[in-house]
Amino acid sequence: MKKFYIFISLLFFSLSLNNNYCSTQVDFLLTLSDGVKLDCTKFIPDGNPPSGGWPCIIMLHGFGLDKYSEIDYAEDMADNDFYTVVYSMRGQGESQGYSNLISTTEMYDFISVIQYVMNDANTNDSKIGAIGGSQGGIIPFMAACYNANLKCVAPDLATPDFGSNWIENGSIKMTLLWTLSYGTDIVRYNNLTKAMRTWILSSQKDKWDSLAYYMPLNRDFSNKVNTCNVPVFSSNAWQDKFFSANGIINALPSLHSPYRMYWGSRDGHGSDESEEELEYQSGVVEDWFDYWLKGMNNGVMDANKKFVYASTVYPRVNGYEWSFEQSSSSVWPPAGINSVKLYFHPNFQLLPVAYSGSTSNVILLNDVKDPTLTMEQAVNYEFTGSVFESRFGKQTLSFVTPWLTQSCKLAGIPKVSLYYSSDADLCQYNFQIWEIHPDGTTMLVNRINWTDRAYTVNTTKQKTINGVAHSHIFTAGSRIKVVVTNLDNLTSYENTFLRTNPYVLPVLKRANNKIFVNGSSQSYIELPLTSFAIGVENISSDVPKQFSLHQNYPNPFNPNTLIKYELRMTGNVKLVVYDITGKEISTLINQKQNAGTYQAAFNGDNLPSGVYFYKLITDGFTDVKKMILVK
């Protein structure tokens, strides 16, 4: 472990009173071995420390802030008999030095702060905890994986792959560019970090190569999680525009220390906020420190609440934000989750069976109208307005499922299996997952992004792309829509955090980007869902010449198949599935329908392999056909 020799300069003392409790505030500078001085404050509870010394909590601030963002919380916790420390990280606030943008540099600074606490005779060296959000959560979590002397940590909005996550799937997040664009009044960067902004704005491939190399370097610590022996309470936001929850979810098999997870609503990084969820998370944090630092048996390690997650769900609140519905589980993913493949069809349907027609692909045009448009110009336009739109055209392809016959929950990491080709050597595909509510409103759930920066023109490739982890409840009667676009942004009304800026920066090279949909190159999105079932879809309103019931496709099937039928006239319609004994398995439709052609989806997930029958009953027409489920 790297060691720093510490020199302390005490500046002044002040007394802080709160209700019936009091603590002593001490402001000081902590000088590190490289000469950098950190601006620090500690709060010492008044009175005699308990046997062994005061339990201690070090509170770390978010990026671009300083110790004053945490100082009130530190004082409050001192009034609850914790020795607390806050400090401004190097290059931020009144601390000296230059920021390396959340890295092992800042982690070793934090370890020096831990050593300072241990050197105080009034603290208990075996009861030191740490808490913080974003940068303030990443650094103590990282330190816990580097064998720092910590009893417990509570990182918020932090993941062990945050460096890679900022440029995940070859796509550069807008929030990384924003962070690197901060003025010196917010953060002072070292020269290497300053260069990263120039790399992002460049169109040269070698600049991307530099970014891809240096961003994870001394930042990602996923490969160190298996060495962590410190209890971790981690909380993340599904809608985090900086770091998705993917990193912590993927690290779970390697995390062997005691832990609890919360995923849902948080008060930062662009997440929708829920007062109830924030209050819950705050209560768990308090219990976490009381349990690990004070030995209180408060139930915080309840195995049935190892994973607590809040799903986004209708109705909309606060204009354009989701409501949240909380669930808990002892395992992840939660019980009942199945991977549901929804295939892209060239008629822009999204169905649980693959397309079997002759059309091979659909094309997403990356409509760069002006090849001289630079990324810096697009950023200055905020990707909107008449001038920007005269130089860059946003294009979308929308694929929609039939309506859902029952509510279903998404929980986990969605993915896309993409077969693609392009006539440019740089191509991007952005997939947005939406819910179309029965009332006609639409809301973004989350997204999947892919930028191929090593593409050979006009070659066909396949890529499985992981999207942003999420939990969402799709309402019965809603439809799932997947929008494929060359610019992953929303309106400023739909997203007050990013406004009109995209989640990831677009590619500024005109291209015809193909998505293959048939034969052996069938692209699909895979969603981790419970209870997925879709209704009957009217695929044509033209009046057929006769009634008919078609053979299901595919047949045999596993587990999804489609049943098409034609109605010559309006009337009552019933479509029922039976097993080989004649027992009714499922009623797919039982209502009045207009003349036209319809398509029903049947899912055999919960059925054994075997022969089944489906029967269509209408006014004046009945037919039965056989289908085979093979698992």
VOGU-3710 file (C-alpha; in Angstrom, 3 decimals, decimal comma):
1> mkkfyifisl> 0,000/0,000/0,000  1,230/3,475/-0,853  1,999/5,544/2,247  1,790/9,286/2,868  3,477/11,067/5,763  1,061/13,494/7,316  1,665/16,937/8,804  -1,168/18,708/10,582  -1,775/22,456/10,819  -4,598/23,400/13,161
11> lffslslnnn> -6,297/26,601/12,061  -8,995/27,274/14,620  -11,576/25,758/16,917  -15,251/26,560/17,071  -18,080/25,250/19,193  -21,231/23,961/17,510  -24,493/23,480/19,392  -27,502/21,495/18,160  -30,579/20,845/20,317  -29,471/19,171/23,555
21> ycstqvdfll> -26,196/17,913/22,092  -22,953/19,652/21,340  -19,728/18,948/19,536  -16,468/20,722/18,917  -15,563/21,780/15,381  -11,912/21,784/14,362  -10,799/23,116/10,981  -7,350/22,019/9,850  -5,058/21,428/6,893  -3,768/17,955/6,191
31> tlsdgvkldc> -0,431/18,023/4,356  0,374/14,973/2,246  3,814/13,680/1,285  3,556/15,297/-2,160  3,013/18,667/-0,471  -0,677/18,979/-1,286  -2,726/20,442/1,560  -6,298/19,232/2,035  -8,864/21,554/3,617  -10,465/19,519/6,411
41> tkfipdgnpp> -12,947/19,829/9,270  -13,703/17,421/12,078  -16,463/17,347/14,664  -15,679/15,759/18,016  -18,597/14,820/20,273  -18,404/16,532/23,634  -17,933/14,409/26,701  -15,856/11,324/27,298  -15,472/8,866/24,422  -16,774/5,319/24,911
51> sggwpciiml> -14,402/2,485/25,716  -12,050/2,076/22,768  -12,747/5,570/21,432  -15,343/7,312/19,308  -16,713/5,523/16,257  -15,861/7,641/13,231  -17,531/8,495/9,920  -15,635/10,220/7,109  -17,956/12,034/4,708  -16,817/12,630/1,144
61> hgfgldkyse> -18,340/15,157/-1,245  -19,511/14,803/-4,829  -17,390/15,913/-7,751  -16,937/19,654/-8,175  -18,222/20,378/-4,676  -16,281/20,764/-1,437  -16,421/19,894/2,248  -19,177/22,433/2,892  -21,692/20,287/1,009  -21,290/17,665/3,764
71> idyaedmadn> -20,506/19,798/6,789  -24,053/20,057/8,178  -24,485/16,289/7,933  -21,146/15,794/9,671  -22,235/18,061/12,512  -25,550/16,237/12,871  -23,816/12,853/13,054  -21,365/14,205/15,635  -24,374/15,110/17,757  -25,260/11,408/17,530
81> dfytvvysmr> -21,917/10,457/19,077  -19,866/9,915/15,936  -16,474/11,542/15,444  -16,857/12,938/11,922  -14,482/14,291/9,297  -15,142/16,156/6,061  -12,576/17,456/3,608  -12,317/18,960/0,146  -10,646/16,661/-2,349  -7,532/17,765/-4,169
91> gqgesqgysn> -8,184/20,342/-6,860  -11,617/21,143/-5,418  -12,790/23,716/-2,894  -9,922/25,222/-0,905  -7,724/22,131/-1,162  -4,529/22,337/-3,166  -3,313/20,141/-5,995  -4,886/18,994/-9,228  -7,732/16,570/-9,693  -7,127/13,338/-11,581
101> listtemydf> -10,900/12,900/-12,046  -11,758/10,345/-9,358  -8,870/7,881/-9,321  -6,413/6,034/-7,134  -4,735/9,415/-6,589  -7,790/10,643/-4,693  -8,175/7,248/-3,047  -4,699/7,406/-1,500  -5,505/10,926/-0,275  -8,533/9,413/1,457
111> isviqyvmnd> -6,392/6,687/3,005  -4,235/9,467/4,441  -7,344/10,962/6,026  -8,108/7,550/7,524  -4,576/7,442/8,930  -5,100/10,873/10,479  -8,232/9,625/12,208  -6,380/6,560/13,471  -3,647/8,778/14,913  -6,200/10,509/17,136
121> antndskiga> -6,190/8,848/20,553  -9,907/9,553/20,976  -11,043/7,462/17,977  -11,674/3,749/17,700  -9,425/2,457/14,915  -11,646/-0,576/14,357  -14,814/1,479/13,881  -14,200/3,844/10,980  -16,884/4,176/8,322  -17,262/6,310/5,220
131> iggsqggiip> -20,104/7,674/3,139  -20,522/9,821/0,055  -22,205/10,157/-3,302  -20,744/9,957/-6,822  -17,035/10,804/-6,377  -17,713/10,724/-2,641  -19,029/7,171/-2,888  -16,560/5,811/-5,424  -13,441/6,738/-3,439  -14,313/4,914/-0,165
141> fmaacynanl> -15,661/1,903/-2,095  -12,396/1,799/-4,041  -10,382/2,128/-0,826  -12,347/-0,748/0,721  -11,168/-2,876/-2,209  -7,565/-1,775/-1,560  -7,589/-3,021/2,058  -8,081/0,373/3,690  -8,762/0,322/7,428  -12,543/0,687/7,212
151> kcvapdlatp> -15,276/-1,031/9,183  -18,064/-0,243/6,704  -18,897/2,004/3,763  -22,101/3,399/2,256  -21,340/4,480/-1,336  -24,120/6,226/-3,247  -24,303/6,650/-7,045  -21,029/4,729/-7,321  -19,939/1,726/-9,386  -16,602/-0,105/-9,606
161> dfgsnwieng> -16,453/0,324/-13,401  -17,305/4,022/-13,529  -14,388/4,949/-15,807  -15,442/2,437/-18,446  -19,111/3,160/-17,821  -18,673/6,758/-18,934  -17,618/5,434/-22,376  -19,509/2,132/-22,331  -20,132/0,318/-25,624  -17,936/2,801/-27,468
171> sikmtllwtl> -20,397/5,601/-26,673  -19,272/8,749/-24,858  -21,776/10,100/-22,345  -22,678/13,759/-22,408  -22,037/13,913/-18,664  -18,362/13,035/-19,162  -17,917/15,964/-21,529  -19,770/18,225/-19,093  -17,557/17,089/-16,222  -14,389/17,708/-18,219
181> sygtdivryn> -15,684/21,173/-19,163  -15,926/22,498/-15,592  -14,173/25,809/-14,975  -11,292/26,216/-12,545  -13,678/27,759/-10,028  -15,187/24,271/-9,711  -12,210/21,954/-10,229  -8,541/22,257/-11,188  -7,496/19,362/-13,439  -4,059/17,943/-14,124
191> nltkamrtwi> -2,833/18,111/-17,724  -3,756/14,545/-18,669  -7,334/15,020/-17,526  -7,552/18,353/-19,343  -6,549/16,597/-22,570  -9,515/14,234/-22,380  -11,970/16,978/-23,302  -10,003/17,666/-26,487  -10,002/13,957/-27,294  -13,786/13,754/-26,959
201> lssqkdkwds> -14,376/16,697/-29,288  -11,972/15,342/-31,896  -13,081/13,259/-34,882  -9,749/11,425/-35,037  -9,712/7,749/-34,117  -6,419/7,945/-32,232  -8,027/10,405/-29,819  -10,761/7,854/-29,065  -8,060/5,224/-28,564  -6,382/7,484/-26,006
211> layymplnrd> -9,670/8,066/-24,189  -10,494/4,349/-24,185  -7,086/3,597/-22,672  -6,846/6,317/-20,045  -10,446/6,555/-18,779  -10,458/3,144/-17,023  -6,802/3,406/-15,982  -6,480/3,806/-12,200  -10,246/4,342/-12,035  -12,025/1,046/-12,621
221> fsnkvntcnv> -11,655/-1,396/-9,750  -14,011/-4,221/-10,726  -11,045/-6,606/-10,638  -10,425/-5,650/-6,992  -13,956/-6,172/-5,667  -13,159/-9,781/-4,744  -10,571/-8,486/-2,241  -13,099/-6,318/-0,400  -13,761/-7,502/3,157  -15,589/-4,330/4,215
231> pvfssnawqd> -19,407/-4,374/4,605  -21,003/-2,329/1,803  -24,395/-0,663/1,563  -24,573/0,536/-2,031  -27,363/2,671/-3,461  -27,792/3,526/-7,131  -30,297/5,228/-9,412  -31,750/3,399/-12,400  -31,798/6,690/-14,321  -28,252/7,773/-13,441
241> kffsangiin> -26,900/9,766/-16,407  -23,299/9,317/-15,225  -22,869/5,741/-13,992  -25,432/2,985/-14,504  -26,068/0,298/-11,900  -24,625/-2,306/-14,296  -21,190/-2,196/-12,703  -22,332/-3,060/-9,197  -24,781/-5,692/-10,480  -22,034/-7,353/-12,517
251> alpslhspyr> -19,685/-7,213/-9,515  -22,072/-9,044/-7,165  -20,559/-12,524/-7,730  -17,165/-11,104/-6,693  -18,368/-9,223/-3,608  -17,877/-11,578/-0,667  -18,172/-9,129/2,222  -21,570/-8,506/3,870  -23,621/-6,182/1,722  -26,998/-4,681/0,995
261> mywgsrdghg> -28,145/-3,070/-2,224  -30,674/-0,372/-3,009  -31,534/0,487/-6,617  -34,205/2,953/-7,627  -34,664/6,676/-7,034  -31,848/8,932/-5,831  -31,349/12,667/-5,522  -28,621/13,154/-8,082  -27,199/12,359/-11,513  -30,470/13,101/-13,306
271> sdeseeeley> -32,687/10,583/-11,527  -36,393/11,098/-10,953  -36,860/11,688/-7,234  -39,261/10,069/-4,805  -39,473/11,532/-1,312  -40,539/8,170/0,102  -37,595/6,354/-1,501  -35,080/8,972/-0,382  -36,417/8,768/3,163  -36,158/4,972/3,102
281> qsgvvedwfd> -32,571/5,028/1,858  -31,595/7,614/4,471  -33,013/5,392/7,201  -31,013/2,396/6,006  -27,806/4,458/6,026  -28,432/5,464/9,641  -29,118/1,860/10,613  -26,055/0,703/8,671  -23,661/2,832/10,696  -25,444/2,124/13,979
291> ywlkgmnngv> -25,130/-1,616/13,311  -21,521/-1,769/12,159  -20,015/1,073/14,222  -22,132/0,949/17,384  -23,184/-2,690/17,458  -26,933/-2,009/17,498  -29,055/-5,008/16,499  -31,567/-3,123/14,354  -32,398/-5,647/11,629  -30,449/-3,875/8,914
301> mdankkfvya> -28,984/-7,200/7,754  -32,398/-8,785/7,100  -31,646/-11,371/4,392  -35,053/-10,844/2,801  -34,085/-7,228/2,132  -30,623/-7,870/0,771  -31,834/-6,319/-2,475  -34,356/-3,506/-2,225  -35,339/-1,940/-5,514  -37,919/0,595/-6,618
311> stvyprvngy> -39,503/0,133/-10,037  -40,534/3,089/-12,148  -44,257/2,951/-12,904  -47,172/5,093/-14,056  -48,685/7,540/-13,110  -46,517/10,473/-14,097  -45,686/12,944/-11,335  -44,047/16,386/-11,229  -44,728/16,943/-14,904  -42,656/14,245/-16,563
321> ewsfeqssss> -41,303/11,909/-13,889  -42,116/8,349/-12,946  -43,704/7,158/-9,744  -41,823/4,410/-7,883  -42,993/1,114/-6,391  -40,653/-0,635/-3,946  -39,920/-4,373/-3,795  -37,368/-6,509/-1,980  -35,649/-9,818/-2,612  -33,055/-12,095/-1,065
331> vwppaginsv> -31,564/-12,803/-4,506  -30,826/-10,978/-7,747  -32,353/-11,149/-10,243  -35,618/-11,535/-8,325  -37,713/-14,677/-8,685  -39,889/-14,960/-11,763  -37,674/-13,031/-14,158  -37,398/-14,556/-17,634  -35,480/-13,339/-20,667  -38,028/-12,386/-23,314
341> klyfhpnfql> -36,797/-11,917/-26,877  -38,738/-9,410/-28,956  -37,778/-9,443/-32,624  -37,625/-6,432/-34,915  -39,944/-6,840/-37,914  -39,659/-4,710/-41,081  -43,282/-3,549/-40,666  -42,065/-2,062/-37,359  -43,751/-4,593/-35,142  -41,915/-5,900/-32,087
351> lpvaysgsts> -42,930/-9,522/-31,589  -41,845/-12,558/-29,555  -41,319/-14,575/-32,759  -38,803/-13,871/-35,496  -39,687/-12,417/-38,877  -39,790/-15,023/-41,681  -40,382/-12,874/-44,771  -38,103/-11,816/-47,596  -37,193/-8,280/-46,464  -33,646/-8,479/-45,160
361> nvillndvkd> -33,135/-5,188/-43,336  -34,336/-1,771/-42,323  -32,125/1,301/-42,606  -31,422/3,971/-40,025  -30,029/7,016/-41,797  -27,440/8,951/-39,847  -28,554/12,163/-41,478  -25,504/14,401/-41,195  -26,468/17,109/-43,689  -23,357/19,230/-43,260
371> ptltmeqavn> -20,074/17,274/-43,142  -18,293/20,310/-41,675  -20,377/20,157/-38,485  -18,060/19,634/-35,508  -18,882/18,118/-32,151  -18,050/21,364/-30,386  -20,524/23,225/-32,598  -23,225/20,627/-31,958  -22,596/20,885/-28,213  -22,867/24,664/-28,363
381> yeftgsvfes> -26,206/24,309/-30,197  -27,308/21,889/-27,435  -28,312/19,598/-30,329  -31,425/21,621/-31,092  -32,646/24,670/-32,979  -33,023/25,562/-36,636  -29,298/25,949/-37,318  -28,429/22,588/-35,809  -31,343/20,891/-37,561  -30,202/22,311/-40,901
391> rfgkqtlsfv> -26,872/20,552/-40,362  -27,979/17,338/-38,608  -31,252/15,465/-38,993  -32,540/13,261/-36,208  -33,948/9,979/-37,550  -35,977/7,316/-35,758  -37,363/3,840/-36,377  -40,119/2,796/-33,949  -40,972/-0,852/-33,250  -44,073/-1,550/-31,139
401> tpwltqsckl> -45,534/-4,624/-29,440  -49,235/-5,447/-29,278  -50,904/-4,328/-26,058  -50,000/-6,166/-22,856  -52,777/-8,326/-21,428  -51,360/-7,969/-17,917  -48,844/-5,831/-16,103  -45,274/-7,101/-16,256  -42,098/-6,098/-14,468  -38,712/-5,511/-16,051
411> agipkvslyy> -35,827/-6,096/-13,625  -32,231/-6,378/-14,746  -30,061/-5,489/-17,711  -31,750/-5,383/-21,136  -29,704/-6,257/-24,178  -29,874/-6,142/-27,960  -28,607/-8,808/-30,322  -27,821/-6,652/-33,336  -26,955/-7,784/-36,844  -25,829/-4,727/-38,764
421> ssdadlcqyn> -23,826/-3,192/-41,572  -22,990/0,357/-42,625  -21,541/2,247/-45,558  -19,374/4,303/-43,177  -16,425/3,196/-41,056  -18,025/4,613/-37,901  -21,611/3,788/-36,976  -23,923/4,178/-34,002  -27,205/2,587/-32,931  -29,219/3,954/-30,006
431> fqiweihpdg> -32,179/1,953/-28,697  -34,687/3,704/-26,445  -37,218/1,602/-24,496  -40,585/3,342/-24,036  -43,962/2,569/-22,531  -47,036/3,638/-24,502  -49,722/3,934/-21,845  -53,408/3,159/-22,558  -54,143/6,874/-22,088  -51,903/7,608/-25,091
441> ttmlvnrinw> -48,984/9,145/-23,215  -45,476/7,813/-23,731  -42,579/7,728/-21,266  -38,948/6,721/-21,713  -37,909/3,760/-19,559  -34,214/3,487/-20,436  -31,797/2,826/-23,267  -29,120/0,741/-24,972  -26,287/2,387/-26,926  -23,659/1,036/-29,293
451> tdraytvntt> -20,973/2,849/-31,291  -18,696/0,738/-33,483  -15,388/2,584/-33,740  -13,524/-0,276/-35,441  -15,890/-1,023/-38,289  -14,980/-2,137/-41,814  -17,306/-0,607/-44,394  -20,112/-2,841/-45,743  -19,310/-5,870/-43,607  -22,067/-7,632/-41,678
461> kqktingvah> -21,406/-7,926/-37,956  -23,228/-9,233/-34,903  -22,961/-7,607/-31,502  -24,719/-8,341/-28,226  -25,058/-5,004/-26,457  -25,870/-4,600/-22,782  -28,156/-1,697/-21,972  -28,757/0,287/-18,805  -29,975/-1,773/-15,834  -33,477/-0,878/-14,745
471> shiftagsri> -36,646/-2,031/-13,032  -39,939/-0,884/-14,485  -43,549/-2,025/-14,309  -45,330/-1,949/-17,668  -49,057/-1,426/-17,093  -51,663/-3,820/-18,482  -53,001/-2,380/-21,713  -49,733/-0,584/-22,488  -47,422/-1,304/-25,392  -43,639/-1,582/-25,339
481> kvvvtnldnl> -41,987/0,604/-27,946  -38,336/0,483/-28,969  -37,107/3,550/-30,822  -33,864/3,197/-32,777  -32,309/6,600/-33,379  -29,142/8,356/-34,470  -29,524/10,973/-31,695  -30,414/9,714/-28,222  -32,033/12,828/-26,788  -35,415/14,022/-25,547
491> tsyentflrt> -37,112/17,387/-25,262  -36,221/19,701/-22,388  -39,699/19,008/-20,972  -39,135/15,260/-21,022  -35,671/15,531/-19,468  -34,907/18,587/-17,360  -31,416/17,279/-16,529  -29,936/16,654/-19,985  -32,470/18,998/-21,603  -32,066/18,601/-25,382
501> npyvlpvlkr> -28,561/17,171/-25,054  -28,123/13,482/-25,891  -27,374/10,733/-23,399  -24,365/9,809/-25,564  -22,655/11,972/-28,162  -23,717/11,154/-31,740  -21,539/10,167/-34,673  -21,028/13,052/-37,099  -20,502/10,959/-40,216  -23,322/10,433/-42,702
511> annkifvngs> -24,203/6,765/-43,087  -26,860/4,251/-44,014  -26,886/1,955/-40,998  -28,678/-1,320/-41,660  -30,409/-3,538/-39,102  -30,881/-7,095/-40,374  -34,155/-8,800/-39,472  -34,524/-12,110/-41,335  -32,937/-15,492/-41,966  -29,945/-16,218/-39,770
521> sqsyielplt> -29,488/-12,507/-39,006  -32,545/-11,744/-36,903  -31,998/-8,768/-34,628  -33,922/-8,616/-31,355  -34,094/-6,930/-27,986  -33,994/-9,151/-24,901  -35,816/-7,887/-21,822  -35,705/-9,446/-18,314  -39,455/-9,607/-17,609  -42,051/-11,261/-15,413
531> sfaigvenis> -45,510/-12,293/-16,643  -45,071/-11,116/-20,219  -48,210/-11,618/-22,310  -49,437/-9,630/-25,291  -52,912/-9,335/-26,733  -54,475/-9,787/-30,139  -53,378/-7,267/-32,745  -55,388/-6,038/-35,730  -52,808/-6,242/-38,536  -55,179/-5,307/-41,386
541> sdvpkqfslh> -58,602/-3,657/-41,574  -59,200/-4,840/-45,135  -62,255/-7,130/-45,236  -61,216/-10,715/-46,144  -63,242/-12,772/-48,601  -63,765/-15,545/-46,043  -63,215/-16,630/-42,453  -59,976/-18,520/-41,859  -57,707/-19,782/-39,088  -54,045/-20,101/-40,085
551> qnypnpfnpn> -51,444/-22,565/-38,875  -49,440/-21,046/-36,056  -45,903/-19,848/-36,755  -43,413/-21,077/-35,864  -44,508/-24,665/-35,353  -43,031/-26,462/-33,466  -42,335/-23,501/-31,157  -40,499/-22,632/-27,933  -41,949/-20,792/-26,105  -43,655/-18,185/-28,342
561> tlikyelrmt> -45,791/-18,545/-31,429  -48,217/-16,422/-33,458  -51,747/-17,374/-34,504  -53,315/-15,445/-37,384  -57,005/-15,465/-38,284  -59,318/-13,601/-40,644  -62,854/-12,357/-40,002  -65,182/-11,748/-42,941  -67,635/-9,807/-40,800  -67,957/-8,146/-37,405
571> gnvklvvydi> -69,020/-10,437/-34,584  -68,175/-12,160/-31,323  -64,814/-13,930/-31,424  -63,256/-16,460/-29,082  -59,783/-17,978/-29,489  -58,916/-20,679/-26,965  -55,902/-22,969/-26,402  -56,414/-26,534/-25,059  -54,062/-29,298/-24,007  -54,294/-32,818/-25,414
581> tgkeistlin> -56,855/-33,839/-22,741  -59,198/-31,035/-23,780  -58,454/-28,884/-20,744  -58,629/-25,164/-21,479  -55,166/-23,616/-21,067  -55,679/-20,032/-22,169  -58,296/-17,759/-23,698  -56,482/-15,395/-26,036  -59,529/-13,364/-27,039  -63,213/-13,369/-26,087
591> qkqnagtyqa> -64,894/-10,212/-27,337  -66,506/-8,522/-30,305  -64,149/-7,740/-33,196  -64,555/-5,943/-36,495  -63,896/-7,587/-39,842  -60,187/-7,796/-40,668  -57,029/-9,804/-40,126  -55,761/-10,427/-36,597  -52,713/-11,910/-34,958  -52,553/-13,408/-31,466
601> afngdnlpsg> -49,407/-14,293/-29,555  -49,236/-17,383/-27,373  -46,538/-18,008/-24,773  -45,819/-21,529/-23,505  -43,233/-20,613/-20,882  -45,141/-22,295/-18,054  -46,253/-25,352/-20,028  -44,549/-28,709/-20,636  -43,578/-29,899/-24,087  -46,391/-31,558/-25,969
611> vyfyklitdg> -49,282/-31,254/-28,394  -51,778/-28,423/-27,952  -54,832/-27,280/-29,894  -56,222/-23,840/-30,598  -59,832/-23,192/-31,551  -61,435/-20,167/-33,202  -65,161/-19,665/-32,587  -67,048/-16,857/-34,358  -70,600/-16,180/-35,470  -70,981/-18,805/-38,187
621> ftdvkkmilv> -67,404/-20,171/-38,259  -65,374/-22,609/-36,115  -61,988/-24,201/-36,770  -59,362/-26,100/-34,756  -55,642/-26,598/-35,435  -52,810/-28,459/-33,735  -49,513/-27,002/-32,569  -46,457/-28,532/-30,894  -44,446/-27,053/-28,024  -40,881/-28,413/-27,895
631> k> -38,577/-27,328/-25,064
//
